[in-house]
Structure formats: structure tokens, C-alpha cells
């Protein structure tokens, strides 16, 4: 009898400890601690794949974990993506199977950055950019059709107009196979540019006000295209829209666009019930955490407001230099638009882009971490940094540096 009592007590104590452990882990996860994408835990290579598990404690615990929580959509994608530190350590091999994939988010300065990629990189075999043609041929050395750059100005919109992370990871390998006429495994180096959410949002508003629609965007997710997304306007476009009307459309894809475009949308049911789900807070949390993790797993990202730092990080990460500096344009149309807004309107814009605001703060911290790491490892930091921030004084800088080495 005593033996049974001891056994029951032991089992009861074990169950109690297990329950307390589960409660503790759940508390941490509720506060996003178990979801934080610590750099030390980020795998340098990861597969974009599906998972059947629905345990909340496993959500995004690593780049290989893609748990479908809200109306899950299957994904069969399996590509090799190279992260920041591996890119720095092993480099980008333009002669092998490496491909830079530019995720171009609207109104972040991506058009200018995209031109830098095809026109201004110092390469032995630079991209061929014929006059009067929008796209360039960025072929690998000694090939006639193998692209090392997947972007608007090289391959065109092969995965759809302004394809997001979900679309690109599902499409890029098949698109390149079709383009090159053969199937092969490649290493993908995802890159993007982010911008201050208020400036980006108002820039998009002004663009839409002038007639832009991006109607040809595919909105591909979970193996299907979502063609029934509602428009905020009647007719062919939204020309002349006022800001308050622009903000009042609940399904306006301009809201938190950067977070949505960087997140794995299959985690939150793709576009099913977009901005109408009863559990919107949970959906937002999932998308923001996914966007942060995907950003941290990218080989490179830059910030529109940090042109010099962004250029330096790209050059040292990929071991490639630009012949033309990144210009820091401080006076923009969005700045003019902000000056015309009331405090109430500015606050409303901020609220509509609260996820993007949090994403940008995360990006700023991560950018500084990468900058400090590269600076610490760069034996020629001063020369390389001055070349980026004072390009017109390059000759003077080199002369001064030569004199310094003579002493």
C-alpha cells in the first residue's frame, strides 16, 4: 500500500512540474521572448518548407520552422538561402550558382538601388545595359543566359509585380529554371531596402493619388493566386484621392506594407479574411515576428535613411564595390506631405503602420550590429568608410592615407 502511495505522489509531482514548465514557457512565448530572432540562433542556411505541427511554442523558433496557424496553406518550396554572416565569410560566387534576389518594396528607394545593382557594381563582367531598354543582361562570366541577379532591372518581374517574400521564395527557382532552360539548384542571397514607415506610406499615397494602382500584382500565396482582393476605389484607379479617404480603407495594402511583404503569409492564412479576421491581433503578431526573422535571415538589407551605412555594409558583405555612391536625398515629396498634415493625421498614419514602425526599429538595431561587426573586421575601415561618405574627395583621401602610412 505504501509503495502505491509513493508512486502516486511521484507521478503527481512529475505532472505538477510539467504543468508549471508549460505555463512558464507559455508566459515567455506570450511576451515574444521565445520568438525573438537572436542572431546566435539563426541558421546561416535554411529551407523554406511547410510543417504540420501547430504548437505555439514552436512558431518561428528557427528559420526552418514554418508553422501554419490561421487557415494554414501548404507550401512545397525548398530553396537554399544564404544569411548575412555566411555571405561575409564565404563570399558571393558570381561564377558558380549564387543568385542575388532583390525583394523590391514600393516607395522605399528600391528603384534607385536596383539601378545601382545593374549599372554601378565594379565587376570584371558588368551587366550589359543596352540603350533604350529598361532591363540589363546580368549573365555570369562565360555564359549566355545564366543570371546572377534576380531583380526588376535584370530578369524583370518574373514572380509578379513587386513580389513579396512569400511569392519570391515560392517562385524564384522555377522562374530561373524556365528562363535558363534547365533545372538546377542555386544558392539565393535575398536582399531588400526598408524606409521610415510614415515617409514610405505618404510617398505611396502621393503615387496612388497620381494614378498608380499596381493592379498586375499577383498576390500569390500557398500555391494559389488571390484574385478577389477588394479594391479601395471604383473605376480604373484612385486618382485624386484625399489622405483621409486613403487611410479609411481597411483593406488598403499600403497599411504595414513592409511587414506584410517580408512575412511568410502562409503562417496567417495568406489573404483569407485579410484585415477582417476576428483574431487580428494574433495575425499581426505572427506577421511581424515572421517579418523580423526573415529580415534577420537575409544576406543584406539597407535603410533609405542610412545610405552611407547601407552602401558600406553591402560592399563589405558581398566583397563588391560600387563605382557610384548612394545619394542621401533628405528633401522628398513625403517630407513635403508631412508638413501639410495635421497632428491627428500624422498620428493616424503612425497607427496604421504600427507594425512597420516596430519592424523598422528592429531593422535599425540590426543594421548597427552588422555595421559594427564589419567595421571591427575591416583592417581598412577608415579608407573604405571615407570613400563611401566622401566620394568626390577620393583622390585626396588616398593621398592622405598614403602619407599616413609613410610615418
Protein Blocks (a to p, Z undefined) as FASTA:
>chain_A
ZZmmmmmmmmmmmmmmmmmmmmmmmmmmmnommmpccfklpcfbdcddddfbfcfklgok
bfklccdfbhpacdfbdcddddfklmmmnopafklmbccdddddehilpmmmmmmmmmmc
ccfbdcdddehiabdcdddehiakbcfbdcfklnopmnoghiafklmmmmmmmmmmmmno
pacddddddddddddfklmmmmmmmmmmnopaolmpnoigehiacfkbccfbecjblehi
afklmmmpmklckgoklmmmmpcfklnopjgophkafklmlmmmmmmmmmmmmmmmpmbd
cdfklmmlmmmmmmmmnopacfbdcdddfbdfklmmmmmpcfklmmmmmmmmmmmmmmmm
mmmmmmmmmmmmmmmmmmklmmmmmmmmmmmlmmmmmmmmmmmmmZZ
